[in-house]
Amino acid sequence: MTIDATAKKARRSGKKEGVASRLRIRVQAYEHGVLDTSVKQIIDTAARYNAKVVGPVPLPIDIKKYTVNRAAFIDKDSREQFEMRIHKRMIDILNPEGKVIEALTNMDLPSGVSIDVKMM
């Protein structure tokens, strides 16, 4: 197969030649302070291995609201409202090497921080 035939086949399949791979990391937490320190730790780890980092990109905050009656039996007009806020950030690491991925998987983050890693 020639180079032109390979390029045509790549175009038909939707893949481009020489496309940079990307590691997309979504980080979630209830407290924004803990989230920001975790994101800084992730960026510092990636920068230590000279990886190109895009972000952190703040994503919209998910707000879950709950309304509860104050009294168990009467006084339906008396209610309390509570809310949970889930703060989110997204970080992209372009062309990650094996060392970067290994360092990120071995990283120790505080409790309450949720991480979702995708290879794109």
N, C-alpha and C positions, 0 to 999 in steps of 0.2 A: 504494500500500500504506500502510495506516495504521500508527501507532506500535505499537498492540496486535498487529497482524499480524506486524510485524517482530520484536517480542519473542517471540511464539509460535514463529516460524520459528527464532530463535536458540536457544530452549529445546529444540526438536526436534533441532537439529544438535549440541547439547551445549555450545554456546558461550554465555557470559553477556555481557550488555552491560556495558561499562565494566570489563572484567576487566583487571587490571594485567598487562602483559607482564613477563617475567622473563628475566634472563640468568643461566644456571647455569654456573658455572666449577668444574671439577674439576681439582685440581692434584696431581700425583704426583711423588715423588722417593725416592731411596734414603737420603738423609741428611735427618734432620728439621730440622737447623739451616738448611740451604739452603732447605728447603721453607718454613719459617716466615718467613725474610727475603723470599722471593718473594711469599708471601701478604700480608705487610705492605706490600710495594711495590704490589700490586694494589689493596689497600684504600685506600692513600694516593692512588693515581691516581683511583679512583672518588670519593673524598671531595673531591678537588680540584674536581670538576665538580658537587658537591652531589647526588650520587646516593645513594639509600638502600641501604645494604649490610646484608645479613643473613649473619652468620657471622664468622669461619671455623668450620665444623663439622668436627670431626675424625671421619674415617671409619675403620673397622677396618683394621688393618695386615695386609697380605698377607705371609705368611711362607712362603717356598719353601725346603724342606730337601733337601739332597743328601747321600747317603752314598757314600763312595768307599773302595775297598780301598787300604790303605797299600802293600802289596806287589803286584807285578805278577802273580806266579805262585802263591805259597803264602801261608799265614797269613790265611785268610779271617776269622779271629776279630779280626784287627787292622784296624780301620776308622777313618776320619776322617769327621766330620760338619760340613757347612757349611750356612749359611742366608743367604738374601737377604731383607731386610725392605723392603717398599714402603710408605712412609707416604703417606697421602692426606688432603686437605682439600677441603671444598666451600664455595663462596661464592655467594650469590645477590645479584644487583643488581636492584632493583625499578625498573620504568619507566626503562630506560636511554635516554639521548638519543644522538644520533648522535656527539656529541663524545666521550662516554664510550667508546663502542664503538671509535671511531677511535684513541683514546689507548691502549686496551687492546691493540689489534692492533699498534700501533707500539712497544709496550713491549719492552725488552731484558731478558730474564731469564737467570740463570746456566745453564750447560750442566748436563744431568742432571735438569732440571725439565721434566715433561711436562704440557701443558695441554689440556683438552678443554672447549670452549665450546659450549653449547646455548642456543637461544632457545626459551623455553617460553611 
